[in-house]
Amino acid sequence: MVGTLYNKPMDTPKPDKLHESLNISKYRENWTGRDGRKVILRPITSGDKRIEKELIDGLSHQSSRYRFFHVIKEASEEMVNKFCDIDYQNEIAVIAEYDSNGEKRNVGVVRLFIDPNLQTGEFAILVADNFQSTGLGTKFMETLIDIGRERGLKSIYGIVMAENIRMLTLAKEFGFRVGANSYGEVAIERQLSDLSPTSDRKID
């Protein structure tokens, strides 16, 4: 997982103004994991607050630390509102919706916050513990790069805990430049000007 984004300054838009005149349906697609489970990748909405909270609250301590750099035992209302009430101009978030015996679950999310310069963007990826090793992290990385290019960004970057070897390995597989370890954190960055495709990977 890549963090943290929670402290990014942003104005929470009014729910009835969300997504106005924006074509966010292009971020929706069906996807099947390596284990055969099917999910719907789609933009997060203000109606997803319950399942977003359940995702965060249900993380293992390790997954919570990798995403938020500390353990969050219970997501606050403020956090959930900030993660779900977004405008899709400065921030894009795509979740993985899974039907678990008729009950809707959020099993992962990729999030991109576009910097004010409109040239770069910081991202975060989170995958539920029981959906790790299914290829969902890889799929999220492909989605992230595609969105960054579609938005005209020159590069995307993130911060990863140095002990999160799986995420750092995935970043290298996707052509990210991996910086030096600084107080347990590593900056990763990928230029988007090249036209190399986001091909299938074996690491997630």
Backbone torsions as a table, in degrees:
resi	resn	phi	psi	omega
1	MET	NA	149.7	178.7
2	VAL	-115.8	137.0	179.2
3	GLY	-121.9	-174.0	-5.9
4	THR	-117.3	-39.9	172.3
5	LEU	65.3	-18.3	-175.1
6	TYR	-61.2	-33.6	-176.6
7	ASN	-91.7	7.9	177.2
8	LYS	-62.9	130.6	177.5
9	PRO	-71.1	132.1	176.9
10	MET	-161.1	148.5	175.4
11	ASP	-87.2	130.7	178.1
12	THR	-78.8	117.2	-178.4
13	PRO	-72.7	158.2	175.9
14	LYS	-68.5	136.3	-176.8
15	PRO	-54.8	-36.4	-176.9
16	ASP	-75.4	-6.6	177.9
17	LYS	-103.6	-4.2	-177.8
18	LEU	-62.4	137.5	170.0
19	HIS	68.3	7.9	-177.5
20	GLU	-59.2	129.5	176.8
21	SER	61.4	13.8	179.1
22	LEU	-109.2	134.8	178.2
23	ASN	-90.0	88.4	-179.4
24	ILE	-97.1	-3.1	179.5
25	SER	-65.4	-19.6	179.9
26	LYS	-67.5	-14.5	178.6
27	TYR	-89.5	8.6	-177.6
28	ARG	-102.1	133.0	175.7
29	GLU	-162.3	156.8	174.8
30	ASN	-88.0	145.3	-178.6
31	TRP	-146.6	143.1	179.1
32	THR	-119.3	128.4	179.8
33	GLY	-77.0	170.4	-179.5
34	ARG	-62.8	-23.1	179.5
35	ASP	-90.1	4.3	177.1
36	GLY	92.5	-10.3	178.8
37	ARG	-72.9	140.4	-176.0
38	LYS	-107.1	138.6	176.0
39	VAL	-132.2	163.1	172.6
40	ILE	-109.0	119.9	173.4
41	LEU	-86.7	125.7	-177.0
42	ARG	-155.4	160.7	177.7
43	PRO	-64.4	141.6	175.2
44	ILE	-71.9	149.1	178.3
45	THR	-132.8	171.8	179.3
46	SER	-65.9	-16.6	177.8
47	GLY	-81.7	-0.1	-177.0
48	ASP	-99.5	15.6	-173.3
49	LYS	-64.4	-38.0	-179.9
50	ARG	-64.4	-48.9	-176.3
51	ILE	-74.0	-26.2	174.7
52	GLU	-67.9	-42.5	177.9
53	LYS	-64.0	-42.0	179.6
54	GLU	-62.7	-37.6	177.0
55	LEU	-61.7	-50.5	-177.2
56	ILE	-65.3	-45.0	-177.7
57	ASP	-66.4	-26.2	-176.1
58	GLY	-90.6	2.5	-179.0
59	LEU	-70.7	147.3	169.0
60	SER	-67.1	163.2	179.4
61	HIS	-58.7	-40.4	-178.8
62	GLN	-64.8	-47.2	-179.0
63	SER	-64.0	-37.6	178.3
64	SER	-64.9	-42.3	178.9
65	ARG	-65.9	-42.5	-179.3
66	TYR	-62.9	-33.0	-178.0
67	ARG	-86.2	-43.6	-172.7
68	PHE	-110.8	-3.0	179.3
69	PHE	69.7	7.9	167.8
70	HIS	-159.4	163.7	-176.8
71	VAL	-80.4	125.9	174.1
72	ILE	-106.7	111.4	-178.1
73	LYS	-78.3	-33.3	179.4
74	GLU	-149.3	123.6	-179.6
75	ALA	-69.4	134.3	178.9
76	SER	-77.2	162.6	176.9
77	GLU	-61.5	-38.3	179.2
78	GLU	-61.8	-44.0	180.0
79	MET	-63.4	-47.3	-178.3
80	VAL	-62.9	-42.5	177.8
81	ASN	-60.2	-43.3	-178.5
82	LYS	-65.3	-35.9	-178.7
83	PHE	-77.1	-24.8	-174.9
84	CYS	-103.9	-31.1	-177.9
85	ASP	-92.9	80.7	-177.2
86	ILE	-120.5	160.9	-170.1
87	ASP	-100.0	-10.4	-179.1
88	TYR	62.5	16.6	169.5
89	GLN	-107.1	-48.9	177.9
90	ASN	-96.1	-17.3	-176.5
91	GLU	-145.2	141.5	176.6
92	ILE	-128.1	136.3	176.8
93	ALA	-138.9	128.5	179.1
94	VAL	-119.2	126.5	-179.6
95	ILE	-105.9	164.7	173.3
96	ALA	-109.1	108.0	-179.6
97	GLU	-92.5	128.5	-177.5
98	TYR	-123.4	134.3	177.3
99	ASP	-90.5	106.5	-179.2
100	SER	-104.1	95.0	-179.2
101	ASN	52.9	45.2	177.4
102	GLY	86.8	-3.6	179.5
103	GLU	-108.1	127.0	-179.0
104	LYS	-73.5	131.8	176.7
105	ARG	-129.2	149.6	170.1
106	ASN	-100.2	116.9	-175.2
107	VAL	-111.6	10.3	176.0
108	GLY	170.3	161.5	179.7
109	VAL	-154.3	139.7	170.7
110	VAL	-115.6	135.0	-172.5
111	ARG	-132.5	135.8	178.6
112	LEU	-128.4	123.8	177.0
113	PHE	-109.1	117.3	-176.8
114	ILE	-82.2	126.2	-179.3
115	ASP	-66.3	156.3	-178.9
116	PRO	-56.7	-25.7	179.8
117	ASN	-74.7	-8.0	178.6
118	LEU	61.5	15.8	-179.5
119	GLN	-108.5	-25.7	-176.0
120	THR	-134.1	166.8	178.1
121	GLY	-151.8	142.7	176.6
122	GLU	-97.2	139.5	-176.5
123	PHE	-125.3	162.2	173.4
124	ALA	-143.3	144.3	178.5
125	ILE	-128.5	136.0	177.1
126	LEU	-136.8	131.7	176.8
127	VAL	-127.6	130.3	177.9
128	ALA	-57.0	148.5	-174.6
129	ASP	-56.0	-42.0	-176.2
130	ASN	-83.4	7.7	172.1
131	PHE	-118.1	6.2	174.2
132	GLN	-74.5	150.8	-176.6
133	SER	71.1	19.8	175.6
134	THR	-104.9	-6.1	-175.4
135	GLY	96.5	-0.5	-177.7
136	LEU	-66.3	-38.3	177.6
137	GLY	-61.2	-40.5	177.4
138	THR	-63.5	-45.0	178.9
139	LYS	-61.1	-41.8	178.1
140	PHE	-61.5	-39.8	179.9
141	MET	-64.9	-40.9	176.7
142	GLU	-61.9	-44.4	179.2
143	THR	-61.1	-43.3	-180.0
144	LEU	-59.0	-48.4	-178.7
145	ILE	-64.2	-40.9	178.9
146	ASP	-63.2	-42.3	179.5
147	ILE	-66.0	-42.7	178.6
148	GLY	-58.3	-43.5	178.0
149	ARG	-67.1	-41.9	-179.2
150	GLU	-62.3	-31.8	178.2
151	ARG	-85.2	-0.5	176.5
152	GLY	78.3	20.9	179.6
153	LEU	-75.3	147.2	176.6
154	LYS	-84.4	-27.5	-179.5
155	SER	-158.8	161.4	173.0
156	ILE	-129.8	152.6	-177.4
157	TYR	-148.2	161.5	178.2
158	GLY	-154.5	170.5	177.4
159	ILE	-118.1	129.3	-176.8
160	VAL	-125.5	139.7	173.9
161	MET	-65.2	138.7	-174.7
162	ALA	-61.5	-26.2	-179.2
163	GLU	-81.6	-8.1	-178.3
164	ASN	-83.7	72.3	-173.4
165	ILE	-62.9	-38.4	-178.6
166	ARG	-60.1	-43.9	-179.3
167	MET	-69.2	-39.4	179.0
168	LEU	-65.8	-36.9	177.3
169	THR	-65.6	-43.4	178.0
170	LEU	-61.2	-42.2	179.4
171	ALA	-59.7	-43.2	178.6
172	LYS	-63.8	-39.7	178.6
173	GLU	-59.8	-30.7	-179.2
174	PHE	-96.1	12.8	173.4
175	GLY	82.7	18.8	176.8
176	PHE	-75.7	143.3	170.0
177	ARG	-82.8	125.4	-176.5
178	VAL	-103.7	121.2	-177.5
179	GLY	-80.2	-174.8	-179.3
180	ALA	-80.6	155.8	176.6
181	ASN	-68.0	121.7	178.2
182	SER	-126.6	103.8	179.8
183	TYR	55.1	40.7	176.0
184	GLY	84.4	4.9	-179.9
185	GLU	-124.7	147.4	-178.3
186	VAL	-129.0	130.0	176.1
187	ALA	-88.6	135.3	176.3
188	ILE	-123.9	144.6	-177.4
189	GLU	-146.8	142.3	176.4
190	ARG	-131.2	129.5	173.1
191	GLN	-75.4	142.1	-178.2
192	LEU	-109.0	5.6	-177.9
193	SER	-73.7	-24.4	178.6
194	ASP	-74.1	159.7	-176.1
195	LEU	-107.0	15.5	-179.6
196	SER	-65.3	135.2	-176.7
197	PRO	-72.5	156.8	175.0
198	THR	-87.9	81.7	-174.8
199	SER	-76.2	167.5	-178.5
200	ASP	-63.0	140.8	179.4
201	ARG	-121.2	162.3	-179.6
202	LYS	-102.1	-3.5	-177.1
203	ILE	-111.3	141.7	179.4
204	ASP	-135.1	NA	NA
